[in-house]
Amino acid sequence: MKIPFLFGIHCHQPAENFYNVVDWAINESYAPFIETALKNKKFKFSAHYSGWLLEYIRVHREDVFNNLKKINDEGRVEFFAGGFYEPILSAIPSDDRKGQVQMLIDYINNYFGQKPAGLWLTERVWDPAVIPDMAEIGIKHIIVDDYHLIAAGFPKEALTGYFTTEQDGCLVNLFPIDMGLRYLTPFKPQEEVIKHIIDAKNRNVKLISCFDDGEKFGVWPNTYDWVYTKGWLKNFIKAISNEKEIEFMHYEEAVQKIKPSGHVYLPITSYEEMGEWSLFADKAEKFEEMKEYLKTSPYSNNIEQFLKGSVWKNFLVKYPESNRLHKRTVDLSIKGRKYKNNPEFKDLLYRSQCNDSLWHGVFGGLYLPNLRNNAWAPLIQAEAMFEKLENMKLPIVEKPADIDRNGYEEVYTRGIDFNCIFETRDFGQLTAIELKDKNFNLLNVISRKKEAYHAKLLKNIKPKQENKAEETASIHDMEYSITPEDADKIIYDWYNKNCFVDHFVDKFALETFQKCSFREFSDFTNQPADSVEVNGENICFKRTGGIYINNEKINTSMEKSFTLSDNNINFNIKAKAAKKIECDYSCEFNFHFADVSQITINNKEWAEHGTFKGKKFEIVDKYLNKKVAIEVEKEVDFIYFTLYTVSQSEMGIDLTVQGVTVAFGVPFGKETNIKGTLIIG
């Protein structure tokens, strides 16, 4: 009897990703895969395409879409559903969860005549809370990793097929992906893949599943030549088709022919690597050390089962910028629930829930500004639409509320031209300026954070980046080097890069702020406000804290007031210490631009950094056709510098411009009072 081989591909592009990138992925991976599949009539496979990508292919590559329809008409492709815009299902409200998946089911049924019963679980982030919602809309099968079951306590040898699980009496089938196949396919010769499958059959495995990224077949580094030019995919399909002990089979067919191997209850988890990526950097380094240590111990075979990383939602703690965006989508979903019968509002909300900008691992994710922009844009549009549906009379300063769901209140302001968010968690700091005419968040900045892979990079500095892997390899196995110039840009911020960030420092200077090496004396930079009051269009934050010098706390009070007027945010910053202090006060701003090469600073072309003395600092963005200016009553010292992050992605090491930091500084003494205006024009 042949062992069923359940083979599937998951293909995804974030909504509104750079079109040239999407076109490249189609040409390098999706199109040639479908062409190869069309020519090999014995090849049966399953496929999940995120909704935006599938629609993009339909509109822009009719030839590819039609080839996929031909394979469907021949009964050889089994479509899997998922959230239309690829959200993490357990991270969005229940009604959105059902709505997003139903949206893709309806799309596939409309164009292909299939109603998928299988679910591709985004990033395989498992949470049993999704089961009742999925069962309600007809989902019967869910793809997970074998690691999910191993983490639940099952030995590898017990993973002989698929399993059932339930929540609130709702039953679904779980199909674990074989990790061995995931790492072999398509990186090793087909003979090794076949041997792995037959070895499984000899262990009485009932069926074997491999469902993984379609981008591995052409987009991942060095794979196009291997998979298509050298014929790996064609030879793989032919070899499996001719193998007497293996047969391609769809998941639904397997369920009809084979009984489950058992019943399970899984912990909240994802694939093994995701657990490591979601750890804080220092813990991830320690995790790696422990894993390497255990590999040479008597417990080497128990590592996967007992040594676990964190959960996906820890990204929302690890990256405050991620949590801010995520909670805004949740907040709008809840307060706008009655308007989800409006197709435009619902679609905008769903687009903003795309997962890619919320996390970071071996993929760029959160560190890619365009992905964050592409999530903020529909969110800003949806908020503006919500205002119209509610017949709001703008401007409005809303009552303080915990929008971020972190136990601290935020103040959301709604203006004619832009909306803003002020934080109490970070004392009176501004975290969003949402331009309604451009659907662009001017404060979409991410701070420079330590990542676990930085330590390895700094041990592998070379004049030119080189990929150590000379043959086709999984991106999980690749090692990268870094240039000395990029290594110098690995700098860590210990506070969030917002606007109106307060500093009391030993000396206000460009170099120390750029390197984040200044000596901070106060507790105002990253601590919460004591109170916030809203009076009409005025917002006032107060905090009593301290400036610490020579082991002495000098009691200091601050008050920050903001008044919104037309395109201006008028500010009044007051600080008073119990006694005179030798230090400087600085107020920091961080702005995000789509393309810094198209900005001018004080009527001069953009430069990496600079200093300026005066009453007004102005940035003009030719791309957005917008002006951002900081104007104060008295002459101050200004500094500015380009904010870079160094991160890894599937293509190597990325040096990315995240924004421009601007700050002004004045001698402090005992007290200061700075009045000014942040102009958005």
N, C-alpha and C positions, 0 to 999 in steps of 0.2 A: 504493500500500500504506500502510495506517495505521501510525503509530508506537504501540507499546504503551506505555500510561501506567500504571505500577505505583504505586498510591497506597495508603499505609498509615498507621495511627495507632497510637501507643504510649501507653497509659494506665496510670498508676501512682499509687498512694498508699502511703506507708510503712505497714507493719503497725502497727495500733493508733493510727494518727494520730487526732487529735481527730475524733470522729464527726460533729460539726457541720460540720467542714471537708470531710470526705468527702461528706456529704450535699449540701453546697453545690456541690461539684465535679460530683456526679452531676446535680443540677438544672440547673446552668449549662452543662455541657459534654457529659458522657457520654450522658445521656438524650436531649437534643434532637438530638445527632448521630445516634444510633441511630434516632430517630423520623424524621428527615429521610431517612436511608438507606433505611429500610423503605418509604417512600412512592415512592422513585425506583428503579424496577425495573431500569433499565439500569446502575445504579451497582454496580460490582464493586470491592471493596477488601480490603485485608489489615488485620489487627488483632492487636495484642499487648496483653493485659491482664495485669498482674502477678497472681499467684495469689490473694493476700490480697484485693485489690480485687475480683476476679471473684467470689470467694466472698461478700464483703460485699454485692455487688449481688444475688447470688442469694438471700441470706437477707433483706435489708432492702428490696430493690426488685425484687420478682418480676416486675413489669410490664416493667421495662427488660430484665431477663434473658430474659424470654419473647420480647420483640421481637427481641433478638439471635438467639435460637434460630430465629425465623421467617426472618430474613435468611439464617441458616445453612442452613435447610431448602431455601431457594430457590437455594442454591449460589453466593451472592454475596459471602460473607465467607470469607477464607482466614486461619485462625488461625496465629499465630507463637508459638513457645515461648520460654522464657527461664527464668531461675532463679525458682522459685515466689515467694520473698520478695525478689526483685530484688537479689541480690548482684552485686558485680563478680566475674565468673566467674574471672578470672585471679588474684584475690586470696584465693580459698578453696581448700582442698585438693581434689585430683582427685576423690576419691569423693564429696565434697559437691557439687562442680560437676555431676557426672553425676546425682546424686540429686535435686538441686533442679530441674534441667531435666526429668528424667523425671517428677517429681511433677506438674509443670504439664502435660506431655504426657498423662499418665494422666487428669488432671482434665478436660482439654478433650475427650479421647476419651470419657470417661464421660458428659459432659453434652451434647456436640455431635456425637459420632460422627466426629470428625476426629483424625488423628494428625499433628500438625504436623511438617513437614520443614524449616521455616524457623526461624531463631533471631534474636530481638531481642537484640542484644549490649548489655547494660546500659551506658549512657553511652558506647556504642560504644568501650569500652576494649578495644582489640585486642591480643592476645598469641597468637602461633602455638601456644603450649602448649595452648590450649583445643581445637585441631582434633581430635586423636585421641580425646579424651573425647567430643566432640560427634558425631563420625562413628560412634563405638561405639554410641550410642543412637539413631541414625537421622537425625541432622541433616544436611541436604544444602546448605542455603542460609543465608548469614549476611549481615545488613545492616551495612554500614560507611558511612563518608562518602566523598565524592569526595576529600576532603582526605587520606585515608589513602593513596590512590594517588598523589596529587600529592606527598606527603611521601616516597614511595618513588621519585620521579623521573619519573613519568609526566606528560607535558604534558596540559593540559585537553582539547585537541582529540583526544587518544587515548582518552578515556573515552567510548567509543561503545556500551557495553552492560554486560554482566556479565563477570566474570573467574573463573578457577579458581586455587586455590592448594592446597598440600598441606603436611603435616608428618608425618614418619615413614611416608610412603606413603599417608596418608589424605587423600582429595580432598574439597574443598568448593567451592561456588560463592560468590563475593562480589558483592553488589549495592551499588554506591556510590550514596548519596543525592546528588542534584543540589543543591548548596548554593544555587544561584540560586532553585530552586523552594522550598527550605526557608525562604528569606527573603521570597519573594513570597506564599507560602500561609500564612494566609488574609488577609494584610495589604493586598494590592493587588487592584484589580478583576480579575475573571476574564479579561478581555481581555488583560491583561499576562501572566497565567499561560499562556494559550493561545499567545500570541506567542512566549514563551520556549520552549515545547515544539515548536512548528512550526519555529522557528529551529534547534533541535537536530536535527530531522528533516532539514532542508535541509543540515546538516553531516554527513549520513549516520550519525547516531546510530541504533543499532538499537532501543533501548528507553530509557525514562527513568524514574527511580525517585524518589519522594518519600515518605519514611516518617519521620514526626516526631510530636512530642508532641500527644496528643489534647487536652490542656489548652489548647493554642493556640486551640481552637475553643470559646471561651466563658469560660474561667477566667482566662486572661491579661488584664491590664488593658485595658479598653475593647473587648474582643472580642465579648462576648455580643450586644450591640446590633448590631454590624456583621455578625456571622456569621448570626444567627438573625432578629432583628427586621427588619433591612434585607435579609435574604435572601441573603447572600453564598454560603452553602453550597448552598442550593437552586439558585441561579442558576449556580453553578460546575458542579454536577453536570449540570444541563440543558445548559449550553453545551458541555461536553466530550462529552456523549452525542450531541449533534447535530453535532459537528464531524466533517467528512468525513476529516480527516487524522489523527485521534487516536482511540484506543479504550482503555477501561479493561481491564486484564488482571491476573490473579493471577501471582505469581512462579513457581509450579510450572508453570503453563501456558506462561509465557514460555520456560522452560528446555526444554520439549518442542518448542517451535516455532523457537527461535533458538539458534544456536551461540554459545559464549563469544567475547568479543573478544580474549582473550589469557590468558596465565598470569602470575601476579604473586607476589611475596613482599613482605609489608608489614613496616615497622618497628613496634615497640611504640609505639602512639600512640592518641589518641582524636580527637574533633573539635577543630578549631583553637582554639576558645575555651577548651576544657578545658586545653590546653597552657599557655595564658596564666594561667589561674586557679591552676594548680598551682605556678607559680613563686613564690619568696619575694617579698614585697611590693616590696622595692627593685629586684629584678631585673625584676619585672613592669612597674614604672614605666619602667625603662630600655628594656625590650622595646617598650613603646608608643612611646617616643621614637624608637627606631630604625625602627620600622615607619612612623611618620609621616614621618621623614626620607627613607626609601627610596621613599615614594609619589611624591616629586617628583624622583626620580633616574632614570637610565637603566635601573635594575634594578626598576622598579615592577612589572613583570609577573612577576618571579621571587620576590616576597616569600614567598608561601605555600610554595614549594618549598624554599627555603633558610633561611628564618628560622623557627625552631621554638621552642616553649616547652619545658616539662618534660613528665614522664609522670605518669599518675594516681597512681602509688604514691608520688610525692614529697609528696602530702598527708600521708602517714604520717610524713614527716620534718618537714614544715612545721608540723604540729599533733601534738605529743606525746600529747595526749589521744586523738586519733584512733588513733594507733599502739597505745596502751595497750588500747583497746577491741578493735581488730582482732586483736591478738596473743593476747588472752584467748580469742577465739573460735577462733583457729587452735590454740592450746594445748589447749583442751577437745576440739576435734575429733580431735586426734591421740591424746590419752590416753583419750578415750572411744570410740575407734573400734569396739571390740568390743561396744558397747551400741547401735550404730545400727540394730540390728534391733528395738529398742524404739521404737515409733512416737512416743510422747510425748517421749522424750529427743531423738530426731532432729528432731522438729518444733520444739522449743524452741531447739535449736542452730541450725537453719536460720533461724528468726526473728531470732536475734541477728546474723545475717550481712547483714542489709539494708544497702544501701550509703549511704542518705541521710545518716546521722549521721557519716559518715567524711570528708566533704569539703565544700568551700564555693566557690561561684562567684557566679553571678547569683541562685542559689537560696539560701535560708537555711541548709539543711543542718546542718553541725556547730554553728552558733551557736544552733540551736533546741533548748532544753533538753528539750522533750517528745520530740523524736526520739532524743536520746541516752538519755533514760529508757526509751524503748520498745525500745531495743537492749539496755540493761543488764538490764531486767526478765527477759526469757527466759533471758539468760545466767546470772543469779543462780539462777533456777529450775533450769536445767540442771545447774549446779554442785551444787546441793543434791541433785538426783536422782542425780548421779554418786556423791556420797558414800554414798547409800543403796544403790546398786547395788554399790558396792565394800565395803559393810558396815564403813565406817569408824567407829571409836570416837572421838568428839569430846570435848574439843578436841584439835587437832593443830597443831603448828607445823612446817611442811614444811621440808626442807633447802633452803638457798638454790639457786635455779635461774634460768636466764635465760629467764623467761617472755616478756618483751618482745622477745626476739631482737635485742637491741642490743649484746650483748657485756658487759652488766652483769647481775649477779644480783639477783633479787627474793626476798623471803621472803613466802610465802603462808601465812596462818594460817586455820584452819578452826575456828570456834566453834559453839556450840549455836545462838546467835541471830544471829551475823553473822560474815562472813569479812573479812579485811584483807589489804592488800598493802603491804609496806614496800620502799622502793627503795634500792639502793646507788648508782645513777647520780646521784641527788640525795640527798646524804648523809643516810641514815636517815629519809627523808621518807615519810609515810603517804599513799598515793594512792587507796585505796579502802576504804570501809566498806560492805559489802554486807549490808543488812538482809534476812534470810531471810523474815520474816513479811510484809514489805511489798514484797519484790522491788525494792528501791530502793537505789541507791548514794548515800550521804550526801556523798561527795566528788566527785560528777559535775560538777566545775567546770571552766570553760575560762578561761585567762588572757586579758587584754586585748591583742590582737595588732594590729600594723599591717597594714592591708590596702591594696592599691594604689589602690583607689577613694577612700580617705580624703582624699588630696590634692585630688582634684576636688571633693569635698564641701566641704572647708574653703575653697574658692574660690567656693562658691555658697551662702553662708549667707543665709537669708531668714527673716523672722518666722514664716512658715508654709510647710510643705513644699508644693512645687508640682511637678507633673509637667510638664516643658517640652513634652512631645509632646501636641499638641492633637488629633491624629488617631490612628487605630488604628496602632500600631507594634509591632514585635518588641521584647521586653524587652531584647534585646541592643543596641537602638538608643536606649533611653530614657535620659534624664539626670535626675538627682534633685538636689534641694536639701536643706539641713539647717537646722534651727532653731538659733539661738544657744545655747539651753539644751542641746540634744543635742550640739552641737559641743564644748561644754565637757567632755563625757563621753568624748571621744576621747582616751584615755589608754593608754599602752603599758607592759605589764609585761615586764621583761627576764628574769624567772625564772618557773618553773612555780608555779601557785597550788595547792600541796598543803597538807598539814598537817605540823607540826613543821619549818617552814622557819626556818632560823637567820639572824639579822641582827646585825651589829655596826655601829651607826649613830652619826652625830654627835649626833642628838637624836631620841628616841622621841616622835613627835607624830602626831596623827590626820591633819592636813592633808597632811603630806608622804607618809604611807603611802597615803592615798586617791589622791593624784596620782602616786604612785610617783616622787616627786622627792627622796626622802631620799638622803643620801650614805652609800653602803655602803662600809665599810672592809675587809671580810673576803672570803675566797674560800670560805666555807662555804655560801653560799646556793644556788649552782648547780653545785657541784663534787662528784665522787664520794667515797664512803667508801674508806678504805684497806683496811678489813677488816670482815667481819661474822661473828659467831659466834652459833650457836643452841645453847642448853643447856636442854633441856626446853621450858618455856613462856617462857623468857627469850631476848630478842634483843638483841645488843649491837653497835653500830656505832662504829667509831673512825676518826678522821681527824686527821692532822697537817697544818696549813695555816698561814695567816698573816693578820695584821691589818696593813693598810698605811696608815701615817700619815706625812705629810711625806717621801714617797719612801723610807721605811724599812719593811722587812718585819719585823714582830715575830712571831717564831715562836709559834704557838698550837696547842694540842691540844684536841680535843673528844672526848667519849664520850657516846653516847646509848643508854640502855638502856630496853627496853620489856618489860613482863611482862603477859600477858593473864590476867585473872581475872574470871570471870562476865561481866558487862556492862561491865567496866572495862578500860582500857588504862593501866596504871601506868607513868609515865615518870620517868626520872632523867637530867637533862641536866647535864653537867659541862664546863666550859671553863676553860683555864688558859693565860695568856700569859706570855712570858718576862719582861715587866716591866709596870709599871702603865701604864694607858692611860686617857685621858679619852674615854669613849664609853659608849653604852648597848647592852645586849644585849636582843634581842627575839626571841620565838618566835611565828611566825605560823600561823594555822589558816584553812582555807577550807572552808565547808560549803555544800552545795546543798540547796535546799528546792523542793518543787513549786510552792508559792505563798507568797511571803514575807509577804503580807498576813495570813496565818494563823499567824504566829509571834509569840511574846512574848519579850522580852529582859529578863532580870532582873525578871520579873513585870510588865513594862510593855509596852504595845502597840508593835509594830514601828515603828521610826523609821529614817530614811535613814542616820544615823550617830550616834555618841555616844562618851562616855568613861565610865570607871567605875574606882573604886579599891577593891580588896578581894581576897579569897582565892578567890572563886568567881564564874564567869561562866556563866550558864545561858540556854539557848534552849529554849523549848517549842514544838513544832510541832503545832498542833491538827489539821492536815490528816492527818499521819501518826500522830498520837497518840504522839509520841516526844519524848524529852528528850535534849538534848546539853549537857553541862556540862564546863567546864575548872576543875579545882580544884587549887590549889597550897598549899604549906605556909605560905608567907610572903605578906604583903600585897604586891600588885603593881599597876601601872597597866595597865588594859585599854582598848583602843580597838576600835571596830567600825564597819564601813561596808558599804553595799550595793554589790555588784560589778556594774557595768553594762558591756555591750558595745554598740558601734554597728556594725551590719552592714547590708548590702543584701540584699534578697530580690526575688522577682518582683513583690511588692506595693509596694516602695518601701524606705524606710529604717527599720530596726527598732532600737529601743532596748530591750534585753533584759536582764532581771535574771538573772545567772548564779549568784549565790550571795551569801553574807555572809562578809566577811573579819573575823576576830577575831585580835587579837594582844595579848600582854602584854609589858611592858618593865620592865627593872631597870637601875640603874647597874652598869657592869661593873667598872671598876678593873683588877684583875689576874686575878681568877678569880671564877667563880660556880658554884653548885650548886643547881639547882632541881628539887625533887621534886614530883610532882603526879599527877593522874589525869584521863584523858579518859573521861567517863562517857556511856554510850549506854544510855538507859533507856526 
